[in-house]
Amino acid sequence: MATMTTFLSAAPRTLLPLLLLCSAASRTAGQGLTESLLLSLVHEVTGGAYEPPDRGVPLPQYDFVVVGAGTAGCALAARLTEVAGWSVLLVEAGGRENFAMDIPIVANMLQFSEANWKYRTQPSDKACLGMSGHRCNYPRGKVMGGSSVLNYMIYNRGHPNDYDNWERMGSEGWAFKDVLPYFKKLENMMVPELRGDSRWHHRDGPVSVSRLPWNTPLGKAFVDAGLERGMPLVDYNGAQQVGIAPLQVTLNNGSRWSSNRAYLSPLRGRNGPSAGRGVLHVLKRAQVTRVLIKNQEAEGVELVRGGRRFTVRARREVILAAGAINSPQLLMLSGIGPRQHLQDVGIPVVADLPVGYNLMDHVSAGAVIFLVNDTVSIRTERVTSSQKDLIDYFSHNTGPLTIPGGCESVAFLALDGNTSGWPDLELLFVSGSLTSDVTLKDGFGLDRKLYQQVFGRVEQLDSWMPLPMLLRPKSKGRVMLRDRNPLRKPLIFHNYFDHPEDLDTLVDGVLESIKMSNTRAFQRFGSRLHDTPIPACRHHGFGSRDYWRCHIRHFPFTIYHQSGTCRMGRRGDPLAVLDPRLRVQGVGRLRVVDASVMPMIPAAHTNAPTYMIAEKAADMIKEDNGVAPPARPSK
């Protein structure tokens, strides 16, 4: 019992009820959850076994300093240390990843932990009207693995037009024919029917991609509903994206497969000259406060850790991989950004560049829920009180705990009628809703009084929720400094629905969702739209287009795909921060490698494109530093 007490004291607070239930199950079931298994869980939670150890105190100088151990940073650091003789320091503001973070069903709960930066947008009179203070939450990963530890694990590359459009916009070398080999290089496709499709997929890459090991009846109904409506069943990472499919996810054996686990875990014990590799040092709970720049070249970084300030030099390059919020913040703190804004906050200007503009996100029409007559949805209290479900997960890697935040299936639609199959809307199926998990309303930041008015009477009922998601937004936001203090959070302006067309596309998405509910596949479960109106929208008439416009302005849910704030483009482009090789224009030995480089957000969940960017960047950095990159998978 002392061992279990240690285990529970080390676990994140949000998971204590789940872990206590695991303990109870082990004592009463007489199978599955044995004491030896519990001891292994203790090791996982307390030991951080996935990742390289913390360095403690950095060396004065490395060849490369990579800022941010997120999706891109872990991948990039691992690839750079393939070169024997190179040294890399990877700096992460958060702590270690642990076993409890990788249970898929609890994805939303991690937003309440220290693994989240807990950003919030600035108040708006156009959107987030149903959120506390008219501000939307923007969760971002502050942990080894970054947002690949907070996300819902959906693996989706996007459409060829996305990347061909990048090249047309001035990002030479980023057309689909150029990036497909990197998508394949990173992939370990584990879906049996797709593993042999060498045109589109690859085996043996670091990032495991699989199907969910378990589905609810509603998850299957969503796919059947799409087929009933004439949608094709597709591999949306293959020849055709428009259609319907069960999700492809970054899971391995039922557990989250983060960037940390994919790229850094294999390096434990294989680091440095004795392993024929470069040296990788990792510094955790250390926040970079600025890039040191002299004579228009990056020399290193300044960072703080545990109240101490360190300066670390870079012989070759400083690389920011801190994400679409933190990378622009760091550039501006270092004097790289819009001249007037930097002068307003008292920072000397090193380079006048449009840093922080072009903020994009895949916003969705949130809080549209459908009720059903059977206990076929995911409800947290039901899952965590079921000994069978707990044993299925901890002993057999299956069951409802393997479903990432309840997401199971997806449909891609081209509502604009384009003939190339370039989707502009996604319907993401969730086998539960706002009322199914006590943390969801706070995760999205809903006003509690409004939540009770609209959803209080159906909290105990089974339900499902589509998330109609805008894939090609026209509205663009901005990230700005609050002041010159590097430890204060930046200002985030989402600017949702500045373009009315974005709002109308989401209204179409709600109407498409209602059509899905009306199919025979869903009517087996008595699916029906929850029709309690939002008080401020009631005068429009529930169900009208104007009503749904009002509803969406109240409940726009981010899908956590912030991007574009350090966009790349051709040299001299006044809208571009970076050149196509991801180098900061006008400043030497400084690059950005993360989702902020995207000139336009792809019609994809951005985790897979961010991996691709890191893989391609690693080869470019090797080439620019005189090292021939290894052979890539064929196109």
N, C-alpha and C positions, 0 to 999 in steps of 0.2 A: 504493500500500500504506500510505502514511502516513495517508491519509484513512481507510482502514478501521481502522487502529490507534486513531485518535481516536474513531471511532464506537464501537468495542468498549469502550474505556476509559470512555465515557460511559454505556453501557447498564447496566441493572440486572444484578447478578451472576447471578441466576437465569436470565437469558435469553442469557448468553454462548454456551452450546453451540448454541442455536438460531441465533444470528446468525453464528457461525463457519460453521455449515453453509450458511447463506445465501451467505456469501462463496465457499465451495467450490463451491456449485451454480452461481454466476455464472461461475466460471472454467472449469467443465467442460461445462456444458450448451450454451453457445454461443447461448443464447436467453433471453428472459425477464428474468433478473436482470442487467441491464446495469450498467456503471459509473455511468451517469447516475442509474439508480434507486438505487444504493447511496449516491450523493451526496445524493439526496433523503431517504434514511433517516437519514443523518448529520444533516441539518438538522432533521428531525422529533425525533430523540432529544435533540439538544443544544439546540434552540431553543425548545421549549415553544410551538410555533406556534398551539396551540389557544386560548390564553387571554390576557386582558389582562396587561400587564407588572406586575411588582411595584412598588409605590409607593416603597418604601425607608423614608421617614420619613412618618408620617401627619400630616395637618393637626391642629390642636388641637381642631377641632369640625366635625361633619357633621350633616346633618338626621337621618340614620339610621345606626346602627351595627349591622350584621348579623354575628353571631358564628357562623362555620362556613360554609365554601364547599362543602357537600355537595349532595345531591339537592335539598333544599329551599332552601338558602342561595343557590346560584347562580340558581335560578329566581326567587326573591324579589328579589334584588338587581337582576336584569335588568328585572323588571317595575316596580320602584320608580323606576328611572332612566328610565322612559317619561315621567315628569313633568318637563318642562323647569323648571329652577330648583331642583330637589331635588339634594342631594348625599348619596351613600351610601358608607360605608366597609365593605368586605367583608373580614373577618379570618379567615384560615385557618392552623391550626397546622402543616399539612403543606406540601409543596413542590408543584412543577408536575406536571401530567399530561404524559406523553410517549407517543410512537408505540408503544413496546414494550408499554406497559400495555394497549393497546387491541386486541391480538391475542387473539381470544376463547378459544382453546384453553388459554392460559396463565393463566386466571383464578385457579386455586388457587395458582400460584407467587407471586402478588403478596402473599400472606399473609406471605412471608418477607422482604419488602422494608420500607423505611422508610415506605411508603404505608399501613401497618397500625398501629393503636394497640396491637395484640397484647394485648388484654385476656384474662384468664382468670377463670373463676368460682371461688368459694370451694369448698374440699373438701366433698364430700357423701357420705353413706353410703346414699343412695337412688338416685343416678344418677351417670353418668360413672365408673362403677366400673372400666371397662377403659381409662380415660385416665390419663396420667401424673399421679400425686398425687391421683387422683379429682377432677380439675379439667377442665372443658371449655374449649376455646378459644372466644373470642368476637371474631372479626375485625371491625374497624370501620375505615372509610376515614379516613386521615390524609393527604389529598392534595387538590389542586384537583379538585372533583367528588365528593369523599367516597366513600361506599360505592357510588355508581354507577360507580366505577372498580374496585372490588373484587368487585362482585356478579357473578352469572351471567346477567345481562341479560334475565331473564324478565319479560315484560310481562303483567300480570294485574290487572284492576281489583277483582275480588271480586263479590259477589252483592248485589242490591238490599237484601236483608234486613240485610246488614251495616250499611248506612248508615241505614236506617230504624230499626234498633236503637239507633244512636248518638242519634238524635233522641228516641226513647222514654226513653233514659237521661238526658236533660236537655240535649243539645247541639242546641238549636233552630237550624234552618237548615242542618242537615247530613244531612237525609234524601236518599235516592237521587235524587229529582227535583231537589234543590238542587245535588248534586255532579256529576251526569252532564254538565252543560254545561262544567264545568271539566276533566273527563276528556277531553271532545271538544276543548276549546280547546288542550290541550297536545299533541295527537296529530297526527303526520304519518303516516297509515296508508299503507304502501307495499305491502301484500298486494293483488295485483290484484283478487281476487274480493271483497275487503272494502272497497276504496276508495270504491265507489259506494253503500255502505250508510249513508246519511246519518242514519238513525235512531240508529245506534250509534257511528258513526265520523266522523272529520274528516280533511281533508287540510290540509297547509300549517302545522300547528303546529310547534313547535320540536323535539319528541321524535320521532325516526324509529322506526317500528315495522315490522318485516318478518318474513318467514319466514327460516329458515336457508337459505343458498344451496346447501347440500350436506348429505346425510344418509348414514349408514351403512345397510347392509342390516338391522341390528338395530333402528335407529330406526324404519324402516318396518315391521318385524315387530311392534313394540310397538303401533302404531296398528292394524295388521291383527288382532292378538290381541284388542284391545278390541272391534273390530267383530265378530269371531268370537264373542265372549261377549255380544253384544247391546247394546253401548254405542253410542250415537249419535255420529256425527262432528259436532263443534260448533265454533262460534266462541265460545270461552269468555269473550270480552269483548262478547258480543252478548246475544241474547234468552235463551240457556240456557247455564248453566255446567257442569252435570253431563253428563259424556260424555268423549270422548277426542279428542285433536287433536295435530297437530304444534305445536311451540312458536311463539308470537309473541314476538319478542325486540327489544330496543333496539339493533339493528345498522343501520348505514348502509354499504352497499357492502362488506359482509363485515367491518366493523370496529366495535368498541364505540362506541356513541353515548352518552356520559356526559352528566350535567347540565352539566358544564363546556363540553363541545363544543356541546350543544344551545342553551344560553342565553347563555354568555359569549363564545364564539368569534365569533358575528356582531357583537359590539360592538367588536371590534378596529378602530380607525380611525373608529368612529361613536360617540364618547363625548364628552359635554359640549355646551355651548350651540351650537357650530358645527354640530352634527348635529341640533339641535332636541331634545336629550335632556338629562336630568340628568347630573351628574358621578358616575362610578364610580371609586373608588380601591380597589385590592386590595392587601392586606398578607399576604404569605406567610411561613411559618415564624415565625408570631407567635401566642403562646398567651395568650388572655384568662384572667386569674386571678380576677377578680371583677367584678360589676356594682356601680357606685358608686350608692348610694341615699341620698337626703336627704329628710327629711319625707315618707317613704312614696312617693317618686317616683324613678325611675331617672334619673340625670343623665349617665351615660356608663359607660365600662369602664376597667379597669386591665389592661394587657397587658405581656408580656415578649417581647423579641426580641433575640437575639444578646447576651444578658447585660445589655441595657438595659431599663429600665422606662418605659413611656409611660402617660399618662392622656389619653383621648380623650373629649370631651363629645358628647352627642347633643341637638340642639335639639328634636327631636320624639320619637323612640323608640329604645330599645335592643331588638333582636330576637334571641333565641337560636334558632339553627338548627343546634345542635351535635350533635343526635342523642340517642337514648334513653339513652345512658350519660353523655355529657358535659353535656347541658343540665341534668339534675337535679343533677349534681355542681356546676355553676356556680351554680345557684340556691342550693344549700345553702352553698357557700362565701361567698355574698353575704348570708347570714342568712335565707334563705327556705326553710323546711322544717319537719320535725317538731321541736317545741320541745325535747323531752327529748334527742333525738339531737344537735341543735346545741349544747345546753348541755354535753353529755358531751364534745364535742370542743373546747369553748371558743370558740364563735362566737356573738356577740350576736344575738338573735332579732329580725328585722325583721317577719316574718309567719309565723305558725304554720300551715303547710299540709302536706298529705300527699305531699310531693315524694319521689320515689324508689320509692314503692309501685307496685303494679299492673304490674310488669315482666312482659311477655308475650313469647313466642317461638313460632315454628312448629318444634317439635322433631320429628325423624324417627327411624324405626327404622333405624339405620345398620348397615353391615357385613353385610348380607344379600346374598350374591352368587351368581350363577348362571354356571356354566361352559358353554362352547360348543366345538364340534369344528372350527371354521373360523376363519380369520384375518379376522374381520369386525368386530371391536371396535376401539376407539381405544386404542392403546398408545403412550405418549409416545416411547419410543425408536424405534418404527417410524415414527412421523410425522416426527420430527425428523431421521431418517436418510434420508428419501425426498426425492430431488431433485424429483420430480414434484410432491409435496405442497407443497413450499416454493415452487416456481415457480407452482403454481396459486394460492397465496395472494398472494404478492407481486406477481404480474403480472396475475392474473385475478380476484382477490377471491373465490375459491371454494376448495373442498377441505376436508379435515378440520380445518385450523387455524381455520376459521370457526365451529366448534362450541363454544359457551360452556362450557368445562370438561367437555365430553362430554355435556351435557344436550341432548336432542333432542325429546322428546315428553312428553305429560302426560295423566293421566286424573283427573277429579274425580268423587268418589263421595259419595252421601248414605247412609251406612250406618245412620243413625238412622231412616230411613224417612220423613222429612218430605216432604210433598207439594209444597213450593214449590221443590224443587231446590236447596236451600241445602247445599252440600257440607260434610262434616265431615272428609273425608280426601282427600288428594292422593297419587297415585302419580307421582313424577317419574322419568322414565326416563333413565339415564346409560349411554352406550354404552361403558362400561369399568367398572372397579371400584377398590377400594382397592389392588389388586395391579397396576393398569395404569399407575400413575404413581408414581415413587419419592417424590414430595413429599406424596402424599395422607395417608399414615398420620401424618406429622408435622403436616400442616395441621389435622387433626382432633385431634391430641395423643394418639394411641394409645400405650399402654404397649408398648414395643418387644418385650419378652420375650413378652408375650401375643400380639402380632401374629404373631411367628414361630411360636408354638405352633399358632395357629389357621389362619394363611394362608400360612405359609412354603412348604409343599409345592406350592402352586398358583400361585406368583408368576409363573411363565413361561407360564401358560395364558391363552387368551382368555376374557373374561368380561364380564358386564353386571351392573348394579346398579340395582334400584329404590330410591327413597327414599320409603317410606310416611310421609307428613307429616300431623301433627295440625293441622287448620285452625282448630278452635274450642276452644282449650285452656281448661280450668277452673283449672289450677294457675297461681299468680301468684308472681313473685319480687320482689326488692327491690334497689335500688342505695343504698349508704350511703357516707359519707365514711370514709376510713381515719383521717384526722386533718385538721387545718386547713391542711395544706400543699397548695397548689393544683397542685403539680407531681407529686404522688404519685397513683397510680391509685386509683380508688375500689374499694370492696368490692362484688362482684356475687354475689347469691344467686339461682340460677335457680329453685330449688324445683320442679324437674321431678317430676311424678308424685305431688305432694302429694294430688291427687285420683286415686284408682285408675282412674276411668273413662277418663282420658287414656291410661293404659297399655293398657287393654283395647282401646281404639280402634286403637292402633298394632299390637297383636297381630292384630286383624282385617285391618289393612293388610298385614302380612306374609303372611297366609293368602291374601289377594287376589292378592298378587304371585306366589305359588306357582301359583295358578290361571292366571295369565297365562303363566307359563313352560310350563305343560302344554298350551297350545293348539297347533294344527297350525302356526300361524305361527312359533312358536319351536322346535317340535320338528324343523323343517327343519334347524336348526343343532345339534340334539342338546342343547338347553338342559336343565340339571339343577342342582339346588340343591347348593351346596357344604355338606357335612354334617359337617365336623370340629367337634365341640362345643367351646364355651368350658369349660375345666376346671371352673370354679366352678359351672357350670350343668348339668353332665353328669348329676347325680343326678336331675334332673327328667325325663329321657328326651327325647332330641333330637326336636324337632318338636311336642312337647306345648305347650299354652297356657302352662303354668308355665315350660317351657323358654324360650319366646319372651319372656315377661315378664322373666326373668332376663337373657336376651341383650340386650334393649332397655335395661335398667338399666345394662348394661356399655357399650353403644355408642349413646347418644343423640346424634345428629348435629344441631347447630344448622343452620338454614337462613338464619341471619344476619338474622332479622326482629325484632330487639329493638324493643319499642314500649311505650307506655302509661304511662311513668314520670312524666309531667306532665299527667295526663289532664284533659280539659275536661269541663265539666258546668254545670248551672244555678248561678247565683250563690247562695252559701250552702250548696251541697252539701258536706258534710264530707269527701267522697271526692275532690272536684275541686280541682285546682290552678289551673285556668284557667276563665274564662267562655267561652261559645260563640264569642266573637270573639277568643279565644286570648290574652286579657289576663290577666296574673297577678292573682289576686284579692287585693285589699287593697294593691296596689302600682301606682302610676300609671306610664304611659309605658314599660311593660315587657311584652313578649309572648314566647311560644314558638311556633315554626313548624317542626315536624318530626314524625317518627313518634312521639315521646313524647306528643303530644297525644291520641292515639287512646284513647277510653274502653274499647273492645274491639278486639282485633286482627281485621281482616277476613279472610275466607277467600280470601286473595290474597297473592301475593308483594308485599311492602310498598313496592317502588320506585314503582310507578304511583300508589298512594294517597298517597304522600308528595309526588309532583309535584302531585297534585290539591290537597292541603292548601296547598301554597305558592301555587298559582294563586288559590285562593279567598281566602287570607290577604292577598295583594297587593291584591285589590279591596276587602277590608274595611279595610285600612290606608289606602288612598286615600280611601275614603268617610269614615272617622273623622278624616281630616286635611283634609276639605273639597274633595276632588277627585272628580269623577264618574268612575268607571271606564269603560273602553271597552266597547262592545257585545260580548256573548258569543255564541258559537254557540247556536242555538235548542235547546230541550230536545228 
